[in-house]
Structures are given as structure tokens and as C-alpha cells.
Amino acid sequence: MHIELVIAKLITVGLGLLITYQAYRGYRVHGSEPMIYVAIGFLFISVGSVIEGVLFDVLGLSIFVAGTIQTSIVAVGMLIVLYSLYGRMSQPADGGDYS
């Protein structure tokens, strides 16, 4: 395995986890329901960004199967983020319309 690729993957996962943490903080501090979905979505995307190599190198799956699993995980993460943008969320406690 190339060290440059490992470093790039670690940076990608680190950035994804930082976004996940910040979105979760936004949810906890402001009670913003969409932010929890952003956090979950980016967690899936972050894991998906490195899972192909793990499945291929460590578990010995074919590159096709590993790529299919990776793409599916990333797609689920993107769907969750998309839901945070367009999904039906509960109304704020003050009844305000933030759309």
C-alpha cells in the first residue's frame, strides 16, 4: 500500500469526522434536528471513504465487491444529508417558520 494514499485517506476521514462532530455539536447546542442527520450522513460518508481499502486489503474481498459496498455506504450517507436538507422536520418550539 502506498503511504501517500494512506495519508490522504486519513486526512479525508479526519475531515469527515470533524464535520460530523461539528454537526453533532450544532444539534446539541441549538437543538437543530437537521444537524443530527448531517452528522449521521457525514459519518457514513467518512467511513465509506476508507472502507473499500479495508475490505479489499484486510478481508480479501474482490475490488468489485469492496467498491460496491463502499459506493453503497457513501450513497446512504448522501441520502441522509439530503434528507436533512429536504426532509420533513418537526416545527420549532416557538412556532416560527424558518423555511
mmCIF file of the C-alpha atoms, coordinates in Angstrom:
data_MODEL
# 
_entry.id   MODEL 
# 
loop_
_atom_site.group_PDB 
_atom_site.id 
_atom_site.type_symbol 
_atom_site.label_atom_id 
_atom_site.label_alt_id 
_atom_site.label_comp_id 
_atom_site.label_asym_id 
_atom_site.label_entity_id 
_atom_site.label_seq_id 
_atom_site.pdbx_PDB_ins_code 
_atom_site.Cartn_x 
_atom_site.Cartn_y 
_atom_site.Cartn_z 
_atom_site.occupancy 
_atom_site.B_iso_or_equiv 
_atom_site.pdbx_formal_charge 
_atom_site.auth_seq_id 
_atom_site.auth_comp_id 
_atom_site.auth_asym_id 
_atom_site.auth_atom_id 
_atom_site.pdbx_PDB_model_num 
ATOM 1  C CA . MET A 1 1  ? 0.000   0.000   0.000  1.00 0.00 ? 1  MET A CA 1 
ATOM 2  C CA . HIS A 1 2  ? 1.270   3.460   -0.846 1.00 0.00 ? 2  HIS A CA 1 
ATOM 3  C CA . ILE A 1 3  ? 1.940   5.720   2.134  1.00 0.00 ? 3  ILE A CA 1 
ATOM 4  C CA . GLU A 1 4  ? 0.621   8.742   0.214  1.00 0.00 ? 4  GLU A CA 1 
ATOM 5  C CA . LEU A 1 5  ? -2.734  7.036   -0.248 1.00 0.00 ? 5  LEU A CA 1 
ATOM 6  C CA . VAL A 1 6  ? -2.914  6.099   3.427  1.00 0.00 ? 6  VAL A CA 1 
ATOM 7  C CA . ILE A 1 7  ? -2.150  9.689   4.434  1.00 0.00 ? 7  ILE A CA 1 
ATOM 8  C CA . ALA A 1 8  ? -4.779  11.045  2.027  1.00 0.00 ? 8  ALA A CA 1 
ATOM 9  C CA . LYS A 1 9  ? -7.370  8.598   3.376  1.00 0.00 ? 9  LYS A CA 1 
ATOM 10 C CA . LEU A 1 10 ? -6.548  9.526   6.983  1.00 0.00 ? 10 LEU A CA 1 
ATOM 11 C CA . ILE A 1 11 ? -6.920  13.223  6.179  1.00 0.00 ? 11 ILE A CA 1 
ATOM 12 C CA . THR A 1 12 ? -10.254 12.530  4.466  1.00 0.00 ? 12 THR A CA 1 
ATOM 13 C CA . VAL A 1 13 ? -11.557 10.549  7.435  1.00 0.00 ? 13 VAL A CA 1 
ATOM 14 C CA . GLY A 1 14 ? -10.278 13.188  9.858  1.00 0.00 ? 14 GLY A CA 1 
ATOM 15 C CA . LEU A 1 15 ? -12.073 15.966  7.995  1.00 0.00 ? 15 LEU A CA 1 
ATOM 16 C CA . GLY A 1 16 ? -15.257 13.910  7.774  1.00 0.00 ? 16 GLY A CA 1 
ATOM 17 C CA . LEU A 1 17 ? -15.178 13.169  11.494 1.00 0.00 ? 17 LEU A CA 1 
ATOM 18 C CA . LEU A 1 18 ? -14.566 16.846  12.254 1.00 0.00 ? 18 LEU A CA 1 
ATOM 19 C CA . ILE A 1 19 ? -17.628 17.772  10.195 1.00 0.00 ? 19 ILE A CA 1 
ATOM 20 C CA . THR A 1 20 ? -19.566 15.010  11.976 1.00 0.00 ? 20 THR A CA 1 
ATOM 21 C CA . TYR A 1 21 ? -18.536 16.378  15.367 1.00 0.00 ? 21 TYR A CA 1 
ATOM 22 C CA . GLN A 1 22 ? -19.389 19.977  14.482 1.00 0.00 ? 22 GLN A CA 1 
ATOM 23 C CA . ALA A 1 23 ? -22.790 18.964  13.133 1.00 0.00 ? 23 ALA A CA 1 
ATOM 24 C CA . TYR A 1 24 ? -23.472 16.967  16.284 1.00 0.00 ? 24 TYR A CA 1 
ATOM 25 C CA . ARG A 1 25 ? -22.434 19.964  18.393 1.00 0.00 ? 25 ARG A CA 1 
ATOM 26 C CA . GLY A 1 26 ? -24.840 22.104  16.376 1.00 0.00 ? 26 GLY A CA 1 
ATOM 27 C CA . TYR A 1 27 ? -27.579 19.622  17.159 1.00 0.00 ? 27 TYR A CA 1 
ATOM 28 C CA . ARG A 1 28 ? -26.776 19.549  20.890 1.00 0.00 ? 28 ARG A CA 1 
ATOM 29 C CA . VAL A 1 29 ? -26.330 23.314  21.322 1.00 0.00 ? 29 VAL A CA 1 
ATOM 30 C CA . HIS A 1 30 ? -29.181 24.545  19.141 1.00 0.00 ? 30 HIS A CA 1 
ATOM 31 C CA . GLY A 1 31 ? -31.491 21.539  19.112 1.00 0.00 ? 31 GLY A CA 1 
ATOM 32 C CA . SER A 1 32 ? -31.494 21.624  15.315 1.00 0.00 ? 32 SER A CA 1 
ATOM 33 C CA . GLU A 1 33 ? -32.912 18.296  14.187 1.00 0.00 ? 33 GLU A CA 1 
ATOM 34 C CA . PRO A 1 34 ? -31.465 18.511  10.654 1.00 0.00 ? 34 PRO A CA 1 
ATOM 35 C CA . MET A 1 35 ? -27.960 18.755  12.117 1.00 0.00 ? 35 MET A CA 1 
ATOM 36 C CA . ILE A 1 36 ? -28.182 15.278  13.632 1.00 0.00 ? 36 ILE A CA 1 
ATOM 37 C CA . TYR A 1 37 ? -28.932 13.942  10.148 1.00 0.00 ? 37 TYR A CA 1 
ATOM 38 C CA . VAL A 1 38 ? -25.980 15.882  8.736  1.00 0.00 ? 38 VAL A CA 1 
ATOM 39 C CA . ALA A 1 39 ? -23.780 14.320  11.438 1.00 0.00 ? 39 ALA A CA 1 
ATOM 40 C CA . ILE A 1 40 ? -25.014 10.799  10.713 1.00 0.00 ? 40 ILE A CA 1 
ATOM 41 C CA . GLY A 1 41 ? -24.709 11.326  6.956  1.00 0.00 ? 41 GLY A CA 1 
ATOM 42 C CA . PHE A 1 42 ? -21.128 12.559  7.177  1.00 0.00 ? 42 PHE A CA 1 
ATOM 43 C CA . LEU A 1 43 ? -20.261 9.669   9.473  1.00 0.00 ? 43 LEU A CA 1 
ATOM 44 C CA . PHE A 1 44 ? -21.425 7.257   6.760  1.00 0.00 ? 44 PHE A CA 1 
ATOM 45 C CA . ILE A 1 45 ? -19.536 9.213   4.091  1.00 0.00 ? 45 ILE A CA 1 
ATOM 46 C CA . SER A 1 46 ? -16.373 9.245   6.215  1.00 0.00 ? 46 SER A CA 1 
ATOM 47 C CA . VAL A 1 47 ? -16.490 5.515   6.863  1.00 0.00 ? 47 VAL A CA 1 
ATOM 48 C CA . GLY A 1 48 ? -17.339 4.863   3.230  1.00 0.00 ? 48 GLY A CA 1 
ATOM 49 C CA . SER A 1 49 ? -14.308 6.808   2.079  1.00 0.00 ? 49 SER A CA 1 
ATOM 50 C CA . VAL A 1 50 ? -11.921 4.222   3.553  1.00 0.00 ? 50 VAL A CA 1 
ATOM 51 C CA . ILE A 1 51 ? -13.920 1.021   3.766  1.00 0.00 ? 51 ILE A CA 1 
ATOM 52 C CA . GLU A 1 52 ? -13.038 -0.130  0.241  1.00 0.00 ? 52 GLU A CA 1 
ATOM 53 C CA . GLY A 1 53 ? -9.352  -0.463  1.048  1.00 0.00 ? 53 GLY A CA 1 
ATOM 54 C CA . VAL A 1 54 ? -10.080 -2.255  4.315  1.00 0.00 ? 54 VAL A CA 1 
ATOM 55 C CA . LEU A 1 55 ? -12.448 -4.708  2.639  1.00 0.00 ? 55 LEU A CA 1 
ATOM 56 C CA . PHE A 1 56 ? -10.012 -5.346  -0.207 1.00 0.00 ? 56 PHE A CA 1 
ATOM 57 C CA . ASP A 1 57 ? -6.701  -5.485  1.679  1.00 0.00 ? 57 ASP A CA 1 
ATOM 58 C CA . VAL A 1 58 ? -7.733  -6.865  5.066  1.00 0.00 ? 58 VAL A CA 1 
ATOM 59 C CA . LEU A 1 59 ? -10.750 -9.061  4.333  1.00 0.00 ? 59 LEU A CA 1 
ATOM 60 C CA . GLY A 1 60 ? -9.666  -10.081 0.842  1.00 0.00 ? 60 GLY A CA 1 
ATOM 61 C CA . LEU A 1 61 ? -12.887 -9.215  -0.947 1.00 0.00 ? 61 LEU A CA 1 
ATOM 62 C CA . SER A 1 62 ? -12.722 -8.573  -4.670 1.00 0.00 ? 62 SER A CA 1 
ATOM 63 C CA . ILE A 1 63 ? -12.224 -4.961  -5.711 1.00 0.00 ? 63 ILE A CA 1 
ATOM 64 C CA . PHE A 1 64 ? -15.669 -5.069  -7.355 1.00 0.00 ? 64 PHE A CA 1 
ATOM 65 C CA . VAL A 1 65 ? -17.454 -6.189  -4.170 1.00 0.00 ? 65 VAL A CA 1 
ATOM 66 C CA . ALA A 1 66 ? -15.433 -3.797  -1.996 1.00 0.00 ? 66 ALA A CA 1 
ATOM 67 C CA . GLY A 1 67 ? -16.181 -0.911  -4.376 1.00 0.00 ? 67 GLY A CA 1 
ATOM 68 C CA . THR A 1 68 ? -19.872 -1.764  -4.447 1.00 0.00 ? 68 THR A CA 1 
ATOM 69 C CA . ILE A 1 69 ? -20.054 -1.772  -0.652 1.00 0.00 ? 69 ILE A CA 1 
ATOM 70 C CA . GLN A 1 70 ? -18.124 1.499   -0.448 1.00 0.00 ? 70 GLN A CA 1 
ATOM 71 C CA . THR A 1 71 ? -20.338 3.189   -3.009 1.00 0.00 ? 71 THR A CA 1 
ATOM 72 C CA . SER A 1 72 ? -23.462 1.971   -1.217 1.00 0.00 ? 72 SER A CA 1 
ATOM 73 C CA . ILE A 1 73 ? -22.283 3.316   2.153  1.00 0.00 ? 73 ILE A CA 1 
ATOM 74 C CA . VAL A 1 74 ? -21.369 6.703   0.668  1.00 0.00 ? 74 VAL A CA 1 
ATOM 75 C CA . ALA A 1 75 ? -24.719 6.850   -1.169 1.00 0.00 ? 75 ALA A CA 1 
ATOM 76 C CA . VAL A 1 76 ? -26.614 6.151   2.070  1.00 0.00 ? 76 VAL A CA 1 
ATOM 77 C CA . GLY A 1 77 ? -24.657 8.949   3.755  1.00 0.00 ? 77 GLY A CA 1 
ATOM 78 C CA . MET A 1 78 ? -25.528 11.342  0.944  1.00 0.00 ? 78 MET A CA 1 
ATOM 79 C CA . LEU A 1 79 ? -29.191 10.373  1.139  1.00 0.00 ? 79 LEU A CA 1 
ATOM 80 C CA . ILE A 1 80 ? -29.182 11.112  4.876  1.00 0.00 ? 80 ILE A CA 1 
ATOM 81 C CA . VAL A 1 81 ? -27.582 14.529  4.270  1.00 0.00 ? 81 VAL A CA 1 
ATOM 82 C CA . LEU A 1 82 ? -30.141 15.155  1.522  1.00 0.00 ? 82 LEU A CA 1 
ATOM 83 C CA . TYR A 1 83 ? -32.914 14.245  3.969  1.00 0.00 ? 83 TYR A CA 1 
ATOM 84 C CA . SER A 1 84 ? -31.526 16.840  6.381  1.00 0.00 ? 84 SER A CA 1 
ATOM 85 C CA . LEU A 1 85 ? -31.992 19.448  3.646  1.00 0.00 ? 85 LEU A CA 1 
ATOM 86 C CA . TYR A 1 86 ? -35.375 18.412  2.273  1.00 0.00 ? 86 TYR A CA 1 
ATOM 87 C CA . GLY A 1 87 ? -36.919 16.058  4.827  1.00 0.00 ? 87 GLY A CA 1 
ATOM 88 C CA . ARG A 1 88 ? -39.907 16.933  6.910  1.00 0.00 ? 88 ARG A CA 1 
ATOM 89 C CA . MET A 1 89 ? -38.680 18.077  10.306 1.00 0.00 ? 89 MET A CA 1 
ATOM 90 C CA . SER A 1 90 ? -40.621 18.956  13.432 1.00 0.00 ? 90 SER A CA 1 
ATOM 91 C CA . GLN A 1 91 ? -41.545 22.619  13.860 1.00 0.00 ? 91 GLN A CA 1 
ATOM 92 C CA . PRO A 1 92 ? -39.533 24.811  16.248 1.00 0.00 ? 92 PRO A CA 1 
ATOM 93 C CA . ALA A 1 93 ? -40.934 25.140  19.755 1.00 0.00 ? 93 ALA A CA 1 
ATOM 94 C CA . ASP A 1 94 ? -41.693 28.868  19.210 1.00 0.00 ? 94 ASP A CA 1 
ATOM 95 C CA . GLY A 1 95 ? -43.790 28.052  16.140 1.00 0.00 ? 95 GLY A CA 1 
ATOM 96 C CA . GLY A 1 96 ? -41.560 30.139  13.872 1.00 0.00 ? 96 GLY A CA 1 
ATOM 97 C CA . ASP A 1 97 ? -41.198 29.325  10.219 1.00 0.00 ? 97 ASP A CA 1 
ATOM 98 C CA . TYR A 1 98 ? -37.529 29.002  9.268  1.00 0.00 ? 98 TYR A CA 1 
ATOM 99 C CA . SER A 1 99 ? -38.007 27.921  5.652  1.00 0.00 ? 99 SER A CA 1 
# 
